Amino acid sequence: MQFLKKHPARVYALVTAVLGLLVAYGVDVPETPILGVVTAALALISGEVVQRAENAKTAEAFATPVATHDQLDGE
């Protein structure tokens, strides 16, 4: 679960790729209804998860103190 929280975009990409491979290799699934619903659900859910994860990273980066030029001169 920790991996999913850290890398939601990777999980989304993997699931999408697997669904594409199933169709490409001719696995007997009713493609249109199942893949349509699954793709829509993945796009809605994972898009929100990815956006929240990226927003959290951005907020953390903004909160991190940055060294100024004065502090770097002494190094």
Secondary structure, DSSP 4 states (H G I P E B T S, - for coil): -HHHHH-HHHHHHHHHHHHHHHHHTT--S-HHHHHHHHHHHHHHHHHHHHHHHHHHHHHHHHHS----HHHHHT-
